Amino acid sequence: MAGVIRSGQLDIIGAARPSIADPYLPNKIDEGRPEDIRTCIGCNVCISRWEIGGPPMICTQNATAGEEYRRGWHPEKFQKAGSDDSFLVVGAGPAGAEASRVLLERGYTVHLVDKAEKVGGYVNDVATLPGLAEWSYHRDYREFQLEKLMKKSKQSQLALGAKPLTADDILEYGADKVIIATGAHWNTNGLNALTKEPVVGIDADLPYILTPEQVFEGKKEIGKRVMILNADPYYMAPSLAEKMAKAGHEVTIASGVSVGGYMEFTLEHPNLHRMMHEQKIEIIGDVWASEVQEGRIELYSLYGEGSVREYRGPGNLPRNENTTHKWHEFDTLIVVTGRTSNVGLYNELKARKDEWAANDIKGVYVIGDAWAPKLIADATFDGHRIAREIEEENPQYPLPYKREVHVFGQAYIPGDNHEIEYKV
């Protein structure tokens, strides 16, 4: 951006979304601090909230976007630490990395531990998908900031490639407070939001069935004919389909939800479907699976029971039997049916709460996908929010925020203050 201006190719660049990600972008360029810029990743989650109908705008990179007035969050300034508590953060994905960054900015001692070799968690895999390489800027910003802040905080540590911590390890660690940010995983048994049940025959331990994580891992052989069973309305299924198609596979998506449906709100939906048309990706819509066997999957129409309802006696459904079941062949099945939180460690610590005091632990909290699977933007917000509110009585739950809307500089309530009051 700055190079294009300096070379004389352009005189001015409009930076709307980049200014949401970092309102101080021009200042940081002028001050020679490009590494401190929260670079926009181009995910369009900001505009998605407007397209949904106007809830407060959010940003995957900048958790303070839209929170300046109602929560008093300044993008660059933070309240100083309110105690000498030390923190152990387990998991360096979007939530854990952001929580650690903000705690360090506030002056706390933080030990951030992850079994992975790199900060970023789930983002490291997602950024390898076609067209999503820029999402790695989310990781890069936090990775640089953590490195810089750790140098200032001599007692803080970033431990990557560490052995997974057990509940015993954490209880004996010596931290005053513990934040669990262990993420989530794609379901290995076909569990989904449509039927609330697994699918008979789906088991990702089988050689011909893969989860997205196993695709990224690259250890299983993928056959010529790839079927993707999808119940996720965002980018994963179409992105994996594009990846497979460009690698020479014949790809079919069998989906019980709109393929890339959320991307209607990010304004990417039309071009997404143009891509799938170009790549000859077949979509079988409004279906779900009743059973999977090696080399084939039985699909049925979600609306195959007919439109007429009539009483058929106690305990019987008031519709016809669904007779639309049909077998489809595949060589490899990729299951994108839903995610489940990696919450076992937190649950074990919570069950052993009577041991906290003896180990000088004041609190254990869970954030991000480990609390509930969510958008990367919302996981980042989780981490930022708990670090801002960590001194509160129960920081697991957000503080209330200002809900009144002020228009044209006037207070909504007589005598109230319409100006932003930053908590710095």
N, C-alpha and C positions, 0 to 999 in steps of 0.2 A: 504494500500500500504506500508506504513512505517512499520506496524506491521509484515508483511510477511518478510521483509528484516531483521528486528531486531530479529525475531524468528529463523533465519537461514534457512528458507525454500528456499529462493532464494538469489542470490548474487546481481542481478541487474534486474531492471524493465525498459522496454522501455515505454515511455509515450509520444506518438506522439500527439494524440488529447488532452490529458490532458495538454500538454505544449502549445497548441494553446489557450486553455481556460485560462491558467495562466502560462506565461513564467517564473514566479518566484516561481513555485511550489516547487522545491527542496530547495530553500533558505528558504521558509516559513516553511517547515518541519524542516529544520536544526535549524531555529530560534525559534521553538516551537510556531508557529502561524498558526496552521491548520485551525482555524476559518476564517482566511483571505484568504484562497485559493478559487479561483473561480473554483469549481469542474466541470469537464466535465460532461455534462448531457447525452452524448451518442446519440445525435440526428442525427449526421452525416450531418448536414447542411454544415459543412466545406467542406466535400468531394463532396457535391451535386453541389457546384459552379464549381468545377473542372470537374465533369462529364457532366455538361451542356455544357462545351466548354471552360472553362478557364477564366471566369470573376474573379475579385479579390475575394480571399477567405474571408468568413465571419465566425463568431462564435456567437452562441446564447448567450453564457456567456460573451464573451470578445469583446466588440464593437471596440476595437482598433486593432484587428487582421487584418493584411493587410493594415492598415492605418498608420503604423509607418513612412514610407517614404513619401507617397503621401500627407498625411495630417499633419504629424509631431506630431502624438499623441503617447505619452509614456503611456504604460499600467498602470503605478503606479504614475506618476507625472503629476501635473496640473499647469497651470498658475493661479496665485493668482487673487482674485476678482478684477475686474477693476472699481468697483463702490461700493457704500454702498446700492445698491438696495436690497429690500426684495422681496421674491417670495412666491406666493401661487400656489401650484401644486394640481390640482384636479384630483384624480385618482392615486392609488398606484399599478397599474399593471406594466408590464414589462417596458413600456416607462416612466410612471410617477415616479416609484421607481428609475430607472436609472438616470433620469434627476435630481431628488432630491439628489441622492448620489453624483453625480459629482459636483453639485452646492455647496453642503456642503463641499466636498473635497477642493473646491476653496475658501471657507471662507464666502460664502453667508449665509444669514438668510433665512431659508426655512420653510414654513408651508405646510406639506403634509397631505391632507384630503381625506378620502375615507369612503363610507358608509359601506363597508365590515369590518369584524372584524379582518382581517388579510391582510398583505401585499401580493401581488402576482397577484391579479386580476384573469384573465382567466387561468393562470397557476395552480391555486388551483384546478380547475375542471379537467383540462387536466391530471394532475398528478395522478388522481384516476382511469384513464383508464388502462386496462391491459398492462403491460410492459413499462409504461411511468412514473413510480413512481420517477425515477431519475431526471425527469424534475423539480421536486420540489427543486432541488439544485439551480436552477435559483432564486427562491423566497428566499431560505434560506440564500444565500450569501447577497442579498440586505437587507433582514430583519436584519441580524446581523450588517452589515455596517451602516445602517441607525440608529440603536440603539446606536452604538458606537459614530457616528459622532454627533448625537443629544445631547449627554452628553457633548460634547466639545462646542457646539454652544447653549448657554443658552437661546437665544431668539427663537430658532427653536422649532418646534413642529411636532409630528406625531399624528394625530387625526384619529383613526380608529373607526368604528361603529358610525360615525357622520351622522347627518341628511343630505340628499342630498342638496347641495348648489344650490340656485337659482341665476339668473343673478343679482337680487337686492342684495343678500348676498355678492356676489363677488365685486360688485361695492362699497359696503360700508365696505369691509373687512379691507382696509388700506394697502394692498400690492402694491408695486411699479409696479411689473410685474406679470402676471398671465399665467400659462401654463395649458392648458386643455388636460387631458389624460384620457378621459372617456370611452375609448375602443369601442367595437362594439358588435353587437348581431346577432345571427342566424335569418334569415328571418322567419317570422311566417306565411307567405302567399304563400310560394313556389316561390317567386321571384328568378330568376336564370340567369346565364350568357348565357344559351343556347337560350332561347326565349326572354330574357329581359322583361318577364312578369310574374305575379303571375300565379298560377295554380288554375283553377276553383275548389272551394270546400275545398281548404286548408285554415284552420284557427286554429292556435294553441290554441285558447280559447276552442275548442271542446275537449271533454274528451278523444277521441280516437286518437288525433293527438298531437305529442310532438316535440319540438325543442331539440337540445342537452342540452341546459340550463335546460329545464324541466326534462330531464332524470337525470341530476346531482342533481336537486332539490329533486327528489324522491317523489313528492306529488301525481302524477297521477298513477293510476293502469295500468300496462302493461300486455296485453293479451298474450296468448300462441303463436299466429302467428304474428310475427313482420316483417313489411315491412319497409325498409329504402330507401327513395327516395334521390338519391345522385347526386349532381353536383359539388362536391368538390374533387379535385384530390389528397388530402393529407391524413392524418391519421384518420380523424374524423369518416367517415363512417365505414371503416374496424375495427376500435377500438371499436366503439359502437356495431358493429355486434359481435365481440368477447365477449364483456361484456354480451350482451344479450344471446348468445349461451351458455356461461358458466353458466348462471343463469337458463338454462333449456328451453329457448324459441326456437321456430323454426324460423330461420332468413332467409330472402331473401333481397338482395340488388338490387334495380332497378336503374341503373346508366346511365346517359348520357355522362359520361366521364370515362376514365380508372380508375378503382378502385385502389386507392393508387398509381396513375400514377407518382406523383412526387417522390415517394419512389424508383423508378428506379434509380434516381440520388443519393439517400442516400444509395443505395445498399441493401435496405431492402425488395424490391419488391418480389423477389422469395420466401423468407421465409414467407412473409406476406400471399401470396397465398397458401403456404403449410398449414399454420395455418387455413385459411378459408376452405380448403379442409378437414382437420382433424375435424373441428368443424361442418362440413356438412352445411356450409353457402352457399346458392344458389345465384348465380349472374346472373341477366338478364341484359345483356349489350347492349349498343347503343340504348337505349330507353329513352323516356320521357313521362310525364303524361299530359293528356288532361283534366282530370276531376277526382275528388275524391268525393265519397259518403261514408256514414257510412258503414264500413266493406268491401269496395272494391275501387280499383283504376284502371282507364283506362290508359293503356300504349300503345304507338305506336313506331314503328321503326323510328329512326332518318333518315333512308335512304330508307323509304318506298315509295318515290314518283317516283322511277324509274330513270334510267340513261340517257334516251333520252330526249333532250330538243327540243321543237318546238314552233314556234310562235302561240299563241292562242288568239290573239287580245289584244287591249289595256286594261291594268289593270288586266290581267290574268297571273298567274304564268305559266312559260313555261314547267311545268312538270305535271305528272299525279297526281290525287288526292291520298292522302295517305290513303290506305284502310286496314292498318295493325292494327288498334285499337282493343284491346282485354282487357277484364276485368279480374283483379286478386283480390283474396280475402285476407283480413288481419283482425286481431283483433286490432292491434295498428300500426299506421304509424308514423315513425320518419322522419322529414324533414331536410335534410342536403343539402340545395339547394344554400346557399350563405350567406354572412354576410353583414350587413349594419352598417356604423359608427354611434355611439351615438354622433352626432354632434350638436344636438339641442341647448345645452348650449352655445357652441362656437358661433353658428350662431346668437343667441340672443345678446350675448355680442358684436359681430361684428356689428350688426344692430344698437346698441346703442353707437357707437364709439364717438358720439358727447358728451357723458356723461363722458368719461374717464378722461379728463383733470380736470374737476370739482372734481373728486374723486382721483386725483393724481395718476392715472394709466398711465404708460408710454407705455405699450404694452400688448397685449393678443395674445397668440400663441396656436397652436394645434399640437399634436404629436401622434405617434403610430397609433393604430387602429382607433382612433377618427378622424384622418386625412384621412386614407384609410386603410381598413382591410389588414393585411399583416402577414408574418411569425413573430414568436416571436423574432427571431434574428433581423429582420428589425425594429420592434417596439423598441427593446432595443437600436439599433443604433440611431433611431430618438431621443430618450431621451438623449443619451450620446452626440450626435452631437449638439443639441440645447444648452445644458449646456456648452459645450466648446466654442460655438460661440455666446453666449448670448449678448455680448457687441457690436456685429456688427450692421450695420445700419438696416438690416432686418433679424434677426436670424430665421425667419420662413423658409427661403430658404438657402440651404447649400452654403458655400463658394466654389469657384473652387479649384481643387486640382492638384497636379503635375501629368501629364499624360505621361511624357517621361519615357521610360524604360531604366535603366542603366545596362549595362552588364559588368561583370568582372572589376568592380571598375572604369569604365571610364565614363566620362560625355557624355551624348547624344548630348548636344549642347556645342560647344567649349566655355570654360570659365565658364560653369555651374558647380554647386557643386553636385557631385553624392552621397555625404554622407547624412545620416539621420540628419535632423535638428529638434530636438524636440522642441515643443512649451511649455516650462516649465518655 
